[in-house]
Amino acid sequence: MVSTSTLCKNLLNVKNIMIEDVKLWTDKDAVRHLTINVKPYKKDQNRCPICGAKCPGYDTGRISRSWRALDFGGVIVQIVADTSRIECPHHGVHVASVPWAYPGSRFTKEFETSTAWLATQLNKSAVAKYMRISWDTVGKIISRVREDIEPNLKSRLDGLKEIGIDETSYRKGHKYITVVVNHATNTVVWAHKGHGKAILTLFMEELTKEQRESIRVVTGDGAKWITSCVEKYLPNCIRCVDAFHVVEWAMKALDNVRRQSWHEAKSVAESYGKRRKGHPKAADEEYAAASAARQRSQDIKGSAYALGKAPENLTTTQEAKLEMIQLSDNRLYRAYKLKEMLRLLLKMTNVDTAEGELTRWVKWARHCRIPEFVELQRKIMRHKDHILNTIQLQVSNARIESTNNKIKLIIRRSFGFRNESVIHSV
């Protein structure tokens, strides 16, 4: 039969302690509590909470303290132990550390790591309610666990070679966060609220001279502030405008053309007036024309996915919409073909072939008589060298976009934390 002492040690998952007493009791609200009185082994007593060194006692007083542990089947569990103050020759007077909790915490390590994990999966209110703590406490726990897992966040800045820079909006009202990702490990190495040259300058100035010199490639969109910072702080670095954002530019131009076509088709449909009551006559040409105009308007309105997807991924319905556009709207179909040609050339691996195709695309777009794509070719010509660098080096910001979506989700779940550093820790 397992003894009470052995059972408690295993349930608490704490080593180097002696179980002195166990009490099960119920409070006035009918909530059950399990209080476990413990004592650390002598070798773990009187240790500095900062450096862990064995230190002499500062005074003879001992105070009984308690720490929340993970619940046992709905029973609130608390560890109780006597603590004393020690005097570290390097860090001064502190309350001696205990093996089951982080310094300054009134919760066990198991409790805090579980809470921190829940904070990455649920919103702060749900975590606080489930763990029976305040949401303020959730934020402090997250910071302590992050400091234990990765005490020096700046170590992520060592050995960077290829980085991606992007900004993402995470709340209404244009609330942005700038993110820097290490392409080699696909990890966020730096993040800061806001965006623009001033924010990215903070990152660049945080790097040491050696760290800047190790960076060889920077990917991002065509923002001038990224290029400006790269030229100033990373003069030997290759600047890349990744294909994801270039295609995104083309998609935006195409969607503007689609909206114009839809408004034109809608005006034609509305010119026939409201649909008359009753069944139309078989030879009613006006009714047939009005129905066709309304259907065309609806098809163009709902063609965004058909125009945006690659041809090989289209459904039967989307293929039909694209065929209708090809037959009835030459301008919109040419815009679609321009988008597709650009998308395909950005997938090329031979930079010389890609440059030739890009020159052909620019020539076509320049004379296509579609203002959105005439303007797009000007933008692409401004970034031509950076786009060709991307094709030559085969780098992409696609993973950063995926990371941004995760960051947005975490921030939404973390809504309510007052301290921005807590969100970064999550």
Residue pairs with C-beta under 8 A, 6 or more apart in sequence:
4 19
4 22
5 18
5 19
8 19
8 22
8 36
9 15
9 17
9 19
11 72
12 36
12 69
12 77
12 79
12 100
12 108
12 110
13 110
14 38
14 79
14 99
14 100
14 108
15 99
16 40
16 41
16 43
16 44
16 99
17 38
17 39
17 40
17 41
17 99
17 100
18 38
18 39
18 40
18 41
19 36
19 37
19 38
20 37
20 38
20 39
21 35
21 36
21 37
22 34
22 35
22 36
22 37
23 34
23 35
23 37
24 32
24 33
24 34
24 35
24 75
25 32
25 33
25 35
26 32
26 33
27 33
31 76
32 74
32 75
32 76
33 75
33 76
33 77
33 78
34 72
34 75
34 76
34 77
34 78
35 66
35 78
35 80
36 69
36 77
36 78
36 79
36 80
37 80
37 81
38 79
38 80
38 81
38 100
39 81
39 82
40 81
40 98
40 99
44 98
44 99
45 96
46 54
46 55
46 56
46 57
46 84
46 86
46 96
47 53
47 54
47 55
47 86
47 96
47 97
48 55
48 86
48 88
48 90
48 91
48 94
48 96
48 97
49 94
49 95
49 96
49 97
49 103
49 104
50 88
50 90
50 91
50 94
50 103
51 88
51 90
51 91
52 97
53 88
53 90
55 86
55 87
55 88
55 89
55 96
56 86
56 87
57 84
57 85
57 86
57 87
58 84
58 85
58 86
58 87
58 93
59 84
59 85
60 84
61 84
61 85
62 82
62 83
62 84
63 82
63 83
63 84
64 80
64 81
64 82
64 83
65 80
65 81
65 82
65 83
65 106
66 78
66 79
66 80
66 106
67 78
67 79
67 80
67 81
67 98
67 100
67 101
67 105
67 106
67 107
67 108
68 76
68 77
68 78
68 106
68 107
68 108
68 111
68 133
69 77
69 78
69 79
69 100
69 107
69 108
69 110
69 111
70 77
70 108
70 110
70 111
70 114
71 77
71 132
76 132
79 100
79 108
81 98
83 95
83 96
83 98
84 95
84 96
85 93
85 94
85 95
85 96
86 93
86 94
86 95
86 96
87 93
88 94
94 103
97 103
100 108
100 109
101 107
101 108
101 109
102 109
102 112
102 144
102 145
102 148
104 144
105 112
105 141
105 144
107 115
107 141
109 148
111 131
112 141
112 144
112 145
113 145
114 131
115 127
115 131
115 133
115 138
115 141
115 142
115 145
116 141
116 142
116 145
116 146
118 126
118 127
118 130
118 131
119 127
119 138
119 141
119 142
119 413
119 414
119 426
120 410
120 413
120 426
121 413
122 130
122 413
123 412
123 413
123 414
123 415
123 416
124 135
124 138
124 139
124 413
124 414
124 415
124 416
124 417
125 135
125 416
127 135
127 138
128 134
128 135
128 137
128 138
131 138
133 141
135 416
135 417
138 417
139 417
139 418
139 419
139 422
142 422
142 425
142 426
143 419
143 421
143 422
143 425
145 425
146 425
154 206
156 182
156 187
156 189
156 190
157 189
157 190
157 206
157 207
157 208
157 211
158 211
159 214
160 182
160 189
160 211
160 214
160 215
161 183
161 184
161 214
161 215
161 216
161 217
162 182
162 183
162 184
162 215
162 216
162 217
162 218
162 219
162 395
163 180
163 181
163 182
163 183
163 189
163 215
163 217
163 218
163 219
164 180
164 181
164 183
164 218
164 219
164 220
164 242
164 395
164 397
164 399
164 400
165 178
165 179
165 180
165 200
165 218
165 219
165 220
165 226
166 178
166 179
166 181
166 220
166 221
166 397
166 400
166 401
166 404
167 176
167 177
167 178
167 179
167 195
167 223
168 176
168 177
168 179
168 404
168 407
168 408
169 175
169 176
170 176
170 177
170 407
170 408
170 411
170 412
171 411
175 193
176 193
176 194
176 195
177 191
177 192
177 193
177 194
177 195
177 407
177 411
178 191
178 192
178 193
178 194
178 195
178 199
178 200
178 203
179 188
179 190
179 191
179 400
179 403
179 404
179 407
180 188
180 189
180 190
180 191
180 203
181 187
181 188
181 189
181 399
181 400
181 403
182 189
183 217
183 219
183 395
183 399
186 399
186 403
188 403
188 407
190 203
190 206
191 407
191 424
192 199
192 202
192 203
193 199
193 420
196 225
197 225
197 228
197 229
200 225
200 226
200 229
201 229
201 233
204 212
204 229
204 232
204 233
204 234
205 233
207 215
207 233
212 233
212 234
213 236
215 234
215 237
216 236
216 237
216 238
217 237
217 238
217 240
217 393
217 395
218 226
218 230
218 234
218 237
218 238
218 239
218 240
219 240
219 241
219 242
219 390
219 395
219 396
219 397
219 400
220 226
220 240
220 241
220 242
220 245
220 397
221 241
221 242
221 245
221 397
222 241
222 245
222 249
222 379
222 382
222 383
222 386
226 239
227 239
227 386
230 237
230 239
231 239
238 389
238 393
239 386
239 389
240 386
240 387
240 389
240 390
240 393
240 395
241 383
241 386
241 387
241 389
241 390
242 390
242 395
242 396
242 397
242 398
243 346
243 347
243 387
243 390
243 391
243 396
244 396
244 397
244 398
244 401
245 397
246 342
246 346
246 380
246 383
246 387
247 339
247 342
247 343
247 346
249 376
249 379
249 380
250 338
250 339
250 342
250 343
250 376
251 308
251 339
253 335
253 339
253 372
253 373
253 375
253 376
254 307
254 308
254 335
254 336
254 338
254 339
254 372
255 304
255 307
255 308
256 372
257 331
257 332
257 335
257 370
257 372
257 373
258 300
258 303
258 304
258 307
258 332
258 335
261 300
261 329
261 331
261 332
262 297
262 300
262 301
265 293
265 296
265 297
265 300
266 297
266 301
268 293
268 296
268 297
269 290
269 293
269 294
269 296
269 297
271 293
272 286
272 289
272 290
272 293
272 294
273 290
275 290
276 287
280 287
280 288
281 287
296 324
296 328
299 321
299 324
299 325
300 325
300 329
300 332
302 321
303 318
303 321
303 322
303 325
305 318
306 314
306 318
306 319
306 321
306 322
306 325
307 322
307 325
307 332
307 336
307 339
309 318
310 340
310 343
311 322
311 340
314 322
322 336
325 332
325 333
325 336
326 333
331 370
334 368
334 370
335 368
335 370
335 372
335 373
338 361
338 364
338 365
338 368
338 370
338 373
341 357
341 361
341 364
342 361
342 380
345 354
345 357
345 358
345 361
346 354
346 387
346 390
346 391
348 354
348 357
348 391
349 391
349 394
351 388
351 391
351 392
354 388
354 391
355 388
358 380
358 384
358 387
358 388
361 377
362 377
362 380
362 381
365 373
365 374
365 376
365 377
365 380
366 374
366 377
368 374
380 387
390 396
410 423
410 426
411 423
413 426
414 422
414 423
414 426
417 423
